[in-house]
Amino acid sequence: MARIDADNILRYTKEDIEELKQAAKRPIVFDEDCPEVTPDKARKFKRVNPPRDMAVNS
């Protein structure tokens, strides 16, 4: 079985962290391709494909 070392995969540089902090301060901008979803619109949402029954191997 292969083992994945998450510490090496999920390592952020100082520049990455600073960029994420700056992005968190910026406002969310909605447009015609990505409109804001209101609670009313969210209630009307329907899945295109049904959820699959997937077993998790542990």
ZAMI-210670 format. One record per residue (C-alpha): residue in three letters; x, y, z. Coordinates in Angstrom, 3 decimals. Example, Ala and Ser with C-alpha at 12.3 -4.5 7.8 and 13.67 -1.06 7.14 Angstrom:
<rs>
<r rest="ALA" xx="12.300" yy="-4.500" zz="7.800"/>
<r rest="SER" xx="13.670" yy="-1.060" zz="7.140"/>
</rs>
This chain:
<rs>
<r rest="MET" xx="0.000" yy="0.000" zz="0.000"/>
<r rest="ALA" xx="1.350" yy="3.437" zz="-0.937"/>
<r rest="ARG" xx="1.647" yy="6.049" zz="1.775"/>
<r rest="ILE" xx="1.187" yy="9.762" zz="1.109"/>
<r rest="ASP" xx="3.127" yy="12.289" zz="3.141"/>
<r rest="ALA" xx="0.602" yy="15.113" zz="3.558"/>
<r rest="ASP" xx="3.200" yy="17.453" zz="5.091"/>
<r rest="ASN" xx="5.057" yy="17.625" zz="1.785"/>
<r rest="ILE" xx="1.918" yy="18.040" zz="-0.312"/>
<r rest="LEU" xx="0.144" yy="20.641" zz="1.830"/>
<r rest="ARG" xx="3.036" yy="23.020" zz="2.410"/>
<r rest="TYR" xx="2.373" yy="26.745" zz="1.814"/>
<r rest="THR" xx="5.055" yy="29.354" zz="1.303"/>
<r rest="LYS" xx="5.009" yy="32.689" zz="3.121"/>
<r rest="GLU" xx="3.940" yy="34.295" zz="-0.160"/>
<r rest="ASP" xx="1.021" yy="31.856" zz="-0.462"/>
<r rest="ILE" xx="-0.160" yy="32.665" zz="3.048"/>
<r rest="GLU" xx="0.106" yy="36.422" zz="2.456"/>
<r rest="GLU" xx="-1.822" yy="36.105" zz="-0.821"/>
<r rest="LEU" xx="-4.589" yy="34.144" zz="0.947"/>
<r rest="LYS" xx="-4.809" yy="36.784" zz="3.688"/>
<r rest="GLN" xx="-5.124" yy="39.566" zz="1.100"/>
<r rest="ALA" xx="-7.755" yy="37.622" zz="-0.864"/>
<r rest="ALA" xx="-9.829" yy="37.118" zz="2.295"/>
<r rest="LYS" xx="-10.038" yy="40.905" zz="2.712"/>
<r rest="ARG" xx="-11.378" yy="41.505" zz="-0.808"/>
<r rest="PRO" xx="-15.138" yy="41.616" zz="-1.436"/>
<r rest="ILE" xx="-16.901" yy="38.889" zz="-3.392"/>
<r rest="VAL" xx="-17.871" yy="40.136" zz="-6.857"/>
<r rest="PHE" xx="-20.831" yy="38.489" zz="-8.569"/>
<r rest="ASP" xx="-21.471" yy="38.736" zz="-12.326"/>
<r rest="GLU" xx="-23.731" yy="37.158" zz="-14.950"/>
<r rest="ASP" xx="-21.582" yy="34.011" zz="-15.123"/>
<r rest="CYS" xx="-21.510" yy="33.649" zz="-11.335"/>
<r rest="PRO" xx="-24.636" yy="35.248" zz="-9.841"/>
<r rest="GLU" xx="-25.344" yy="35.452" zz="-6.136"/>
<r rest="VAL" xx="-27.472" yy="32.561" zz="-4.885"/>
<r rest="THR" xx="-30.197" yy="33.785" zz="-2.585"/>
<r rest="PRO" xx="-31.820" yy="31.448" zz="-0.034"/>
<r rest="ASP" xx="-34.929" yy="31.331" zz="-2.260"/>
<r rest="LYS" xx="-32.866" yy="30.254" zz="-5.287"/>
<r rest="ALA" xx="-31.015" yy="27.690" zz="-3.181"/>
<r rest="ARG" xx="-34.295" yy="26.065" zz="-2.119"/>
<r rest="LYS" xx="-35.282" yy="25.672" zz="-5.785"/>
<r rest="PHE" xx="-31.978" yy="23.976" zz="-6.666"/>
<r rest="LYS" xx="-32.267" yy="20.392" zz="-7.914"/>
<r rest="ARG" xx="-29.437" yy="17.954" zz="-8.507"/>
<r rest="VAL" xx="-28.801" yy="16.953" zz="-12.103"/>
<r rest="ASN" xx="-27.522" yy="13.524" zz="-11.120"/>
<r rest="PRO" xx="-28.653" yy="11.544" zz="-8.069"/>
<r rest="PRO" xx="-26.101" yy="10.878" zz="-5.323"/>
<r rest="ARG" xx="-24.356" yy="7.528" zz="-5.674"/>
<r rest="ASP" xx="-24.167" yy="4.987" zz="-2.878"/>
<r rest="MET" xx="-20.430" yy="4.734" zz="-2.359"/>
<r rest="ALA" xx="-18.799" yy="2.469" zz="0.189"/>
<r rest="VAL" xx="-15.678" yy="3.731" zz="1.946"/>
<r rest="ASN" xx="-12.878" yy="1.239" zz="2.429"/>
<r rest="SER" xx="-10.986" yy="1.759" zz="5.646"/>
</rs>
